[in-house]
Amino acid sequence: MADLPIPEINGMTPLQYAKKPFMNLLAKKATCGMVQTIPEGMEPGSGPANMSVMGYDPNTFYTGRSPLEALSLGIEMAPTDMVFRCNLVSLSKTDTSSDKYQDMTMLDYSSGEISTEESSELIKSVEESLSSEDLHFFPGKSYRHITLWQNGPGSTVLTPPHDISGKVINKYLPSGEGADRILALMQASAAILKNHPVNFRRREKGLNTADSIWLWGQGTKPAMADFTKTYGRKGAVISAVDLIFGLGRCAGLDVIEVEGATGRLDTNYLGKGQAAINGFMSGYDYIYLHVEAPDECGHHGDAPGKVLSIELIDEQVAAPVWKYLEENRQKTGEDYRILILPDHPTPVSLRTHSEEAVPFLLYQSNQDTMTGIDNYCESEAEKTGVTYESGPSLFKMFIS
């Protein structure tokens, strides 16, 4: 949710501008401030950011986002396997006189938010044509897939495709150890996908086509400390993103999938809120509820969409979950805590992640605080002067 001021919405951030009465209601009686979720010197990826917010130090536990996604898909990994995120991306010609792969532009890192059904067909074709004894492709969700390379290199320099939207790819192609093989796979995939029936149908509908695989985000199998043993709480994760499910499974948390949860602006917000309520009713002490929509809108440069996603989170997630917990407290006397925050900023103007601190809201039902604010947003949270140097330091205060 975190962002920079945007001229089109009166110089405010989406979080500052959005109508979010329930978050603001909590913020008035909450501890609010800023927290640095990305460790110094680490790339501001969703993997380390969410790991940090969950209470785990990325400097100790993070080995890359791709192995976490692989875990969520049930892919078996040996300690020496190198796992890569395999995006299906849309490329467009920069120079109409050139058909060379390196002269293409990154049009869309998500192939028009391609459906899981369509992308599974495409990855199956890539696996049939390009796999080998030591390298395989596994289907995931939408544009997000996995490549596993047995004893593969870990030092290859690879660029996240969402970092280069609208840019010519020649400066961002793989380099270093294993780069030649990875680039050859990416180039070969373009020839396989060009006339694939899935792309033919998408072209007829005027949709972005999946023109190539794009490998990035490599890592090895992680080993996170068990959440219940560490924090003494039984918990679960709710998301639409394989990365979050992988983090949850790696930490020993249960996974709750929600029908209609897409990771996009059109996700099932009400379903996610109800899933959290059902989780608490079934005996969970802790729910990590993740909504990807503001991040996706940031990557697409969609300020109105980002504002809308925040308003829907407020109305259809934060409000019903808070109402349930409050009604339960009045009936049973059981107190509760709610922590609301972004994992990292994804500024609309940058269309990628950044590493700045993010605003948090920590509401405790049995405690009013003097650091409450009227509008839960970056500037108001910063004014409180309350800061946490890391996600785990904030989380330990929240969960204790």
N, C-alpha and C positions, 0 to 999 in steps of 0.2 A: 504493500500500500504506500510505502514512503516514496517521496518524490521531491522535485524542486518546484519553485513557483512557476506557473504557466500563464503567460499573458492572456490567453484566450479565456481563462476563467478568473479574470480580475486580479491577476498576479498572485493567485493563491495556489497551494498544492491541492491535488484531488482530495486528500484526506481533510484538509482545512475547509474546502469548498462543499464537500458532500453533506447532505442532510442525513445525520446519524443520531437521532434523539436518544436511542438506548445506550450507545457507547458514551455519549456525553453525560447521560444520567449517571452512569457508573463512574465516569471520570471526575465528577464533582466530589465524590466521596472516596476516591481511590488514591493510591500512591502513583504518581505519574512522573516520568522522566525519560532519560535517554539511555540506551544500552548499545554497546559495541559488539555486535554479533560476529563480525568477521575478524579473526586474529590478524595482527599486523603482519604484512608481507604475504598474506594468503589471498589467492584470487577470490573475488566475491561470488562464489557459486552457490547454488541452492543447497548442495550437499553439505558443505561446512556450516552454512548459515542455519539450516534446520537442525543439524546435529548440535550446534551451539545452543539453540533455543530449547532443545530437548534436555539440555543439561550435561552434554558430553563435550569435552575439549577437543576440537578438531586437530589441534597439534598432536594429540595423543592417539586419536582413533581414526582420523580420516585418511583413507587410502585412494580416494577417487569416487566419483558419482556412479560410474558405470557398474562397478561390482555391486553396489547397493541396489541398482535397478535389476541386475541379474538375479540377485537373491530374491527379489520380490516376484520374479517370474519362475522361481524354482529351478534355475539353471545350476547344475553341479559345477563347482569350480575347484581346481587343485590350487595349492598355494603358489605354484609357479605360473599359473595361467594369467595372461593379461587380457582384461576385458575393456572393450571400447563402447561408447555410445555410438549408435549408427542412425543418424537422422536420414529421413527422406526429404530432400530439399528441391526447391524449384530454382532453376537457373535460366537466365535470359541472355541473349546476345548483347554485348556491349558495342562491338564493331560488326556491323552487318556483313562486312567482307570476310570475316574470320569465323570458322567453325571450330577453332581450337578450344579444347576444354579450359585451358588456363585463361582464356580471354573472356570467359563468361562472367556474368554478374550474379551475386546472391540475391535473387528476387524474393524468396520466401523460405525461411528456415523450417517451416512446418508443412510445405506443400499444400497450402490452403487448408490447414487443419484437416488433412486427409483422414478418412474414417479408418477405424481399426480393421474392418473387413477388407477394404481396398488395399491397405498397406500390407496386410498379411499375405495377400496374393503376390504382391510385388517382392516382398522379402523371400517368399518361397521360391520365386524364379531366380532371385539373386543367389540363394543357397544352392539351388540345383546347378547353376552355371559356374559359380566362383568359389564354392567351398573346396577345401582340400583336407588331407588327413589331419593337419594341425590347425585349421582355421574354419570356423563355422559362423553362420548368421542365424539369429533367433528372433522371431517376431515378438513385438511388445504391443504398445497401445498407440494409436494414431500414428504420428510421424516418428515416434521414439522406439528404437530397436537396439539390439545388442549384437556385437561381434566378439567372439572369443578366439584368442590366438594362444595356443599352447606354447609356453616358454617365450612368449612375445616380448618385444622391447618395451620398457617403461619410460624411456627418455625422449621418445619422439615428440617433436614440437607440433602440436595440433591446435587449431583455432576453433572455438565454439561458433557455429554458424550464425547464432543470433547476435553475435558481436559484429558481424560484417554485412548486415542487411543493406542492400543497395550498393555494395562495393564490388569492384572487380576482384575475382578470387586469386589472381596470380600471385599477389603478395602474401597470401594466407594459406598456401598449399603446404602439405606436410614437409617437415625438414628434420634432419638428424637420423638417428638409428631407426631402420625399418621404414623410412619415408618412401623409398622407391616402391616397395611392395604395396603400401597403403594407397599411394597415388595411383598405381596401376589398377588396384581394385576399384577405386572411385571412378576412374576413367572407363573401365570395362563395364561398370554398372550403368553408365550413361547410355552405352550402346544397347544393353539389354532392356532398359526401361523405355527407350525412345518410342518404340512401336508396340508396347505392351497393351493388351486390351483394356486394362484399367485406365491407363493414360488416354487411350483413344476415347473412351466414354467421358472422361473428365474434360477432355479438349472439346468435345461436342457440346458439353454443358457450359462451356466458358469458364471452367474452374482451373486453378493452378495445377499443373502436372507435377508428378514426382520424377524429376529428371536425373537424379543421381543419389547415391548414398554419400554421406559425409561422416567420417570417423573423427571422434574427439573424446576428451574426458576419460582417458584410460586409467586403470588402477587394478589393484589386486584385492583378493578376498579380505575383508576387514574382520576384526574381532572386538566388538564393543562389550563393555561390562553389562551384565544382566540388570535391567531396570528395577525389577522387583527386589532383587538382592541389594542393589545399591541404594534405592530410595524407600523401600518398604511399602510400595504401593502397587496394586494391580491395575494395569493400564491397557489402552488400545489406541490405535491411530485410525483416523478417517481422512481419506484423500481421494483424488482421482489420478494421482501421479505415482508411477512405479518407484521413483526415488524415495518418496516418503514411506511407502509400504516396505521398501528394503531397509530403511533406517529402523522402522518399527520392528521388523522381524529380527534384525541383527541385535536389537536391544531386548529381545524377548517379549515385546509387546504384541498383543493380538491385533489383527487387521480386520477392519469393518469396511466392506465395500458397499457403496450406495448406488442403486440403479439410477441412471441418468446423470451421474457425476462425470463431467467431461473434461475438466481442467480449463474450460473456456468460460466466456461471459454467459453462455447459455446453460451453465451447470445447474444441477438440482440443489439449490441452496436450502430449501425447506427440508428436503430429504436428508441433507447432512446434519442440520440442526436436530431433526427427529432421531437420527441415528445416534447422536450424542446422548440425547435424553434416554433413549432405549438402553444405551450402554450403561448409564448410571443406574437405571432401574434394575438392570440385570446384575449389578454388583461391582462394576468397575469403580475404582477410586479416582482415576485420572483418564482424561480423554485428550489426545492431541489432535485437534481438528484443523486441517489445512485446506485453504481455498486458493487455488492457483489463478483465478480469473484476473485479479489486479496486475499480477506479474505478466500474464499474456498480453493484457491491454498495454502495459508499459512497453513490451517488446514491439508491439505493432504501432506505437506512437499514437494510441487512441485515448486521448484525454477524456472525452465524454464517456467512453466505455469504462474507463477506470473509475470515474466518479460514480457511475451507475453500479458497478460491481461492489463498491464500498457501501453504497446505500442498501443494496440487496443483502449483503452480509449483515448489516446492522438490523434490518427488518426481519430477515428470514432465518438467520443463524443466531446472532447475539441475543436478540430479544426473546425468542422462545426458549432458548437454553437457560437464560437468566431467570425467566419467569418460572420455569420448572424448578430450578434450584431454590429460588426464594419461597415458592409454595411448599416445597418439601421441607425447608427450614422451619416454616411456620407450623407445619404439622408435626414434625419430629424433633425439632431443636437442633438439627444437624447443620453446622456452619459449613461454608464453602468459600473457595477462592476462584476468581476468574482472572486469567492473564491474557491480554490482547496485545498483539504486536505484529509487525511485519518481520519476515526473516531477514530481508535486506532491501535496500531501495532498488527500484527499477524505473528510473526517471523516463518520462515520456519523451523528453528532448534528446536523451541519449539512446533510447531503445535497447538498453542492455543494463546489466547489474552495476551497482557501484558499492563502495565499501564503507560509506558513512554510517554513523550511529543511527539507530531508529528509535522512534517514540514507543514507549510501552505504557500500559494501563494495568495496574494490579489492584483489583477490588477484593476486599475481605469483608464478608458479611457481618463479622463481629467487631469491626473497627472502622470508625470514621477517621479521616486523616486531614491534616492541615495543608497538604500539598496537592489537593484536588484542583482541577482546572475546568473551565466551562466548555472548552472545545478541544476534544482529543485530536491533536495534530502535532506536527513537528515543532513549530515555533512555540506553541504553548507548553509543550512538554519540556522543551529546552529551558524555558524561563524558570522552571521549578528549581533548577540547579541539582536535581537528583540524577546521578549518573552511576552506571555499572560498567565496569571495564570489560566484561565478558558476558556471554549468554549463560554459561554455567553458574556464574556468581549470582545472577538474577534468579535463575531457576532454583538454586538451592534455597534461596530465601522464600520463594513461592511454595516449594513443595514441603518445606520443613514443618 
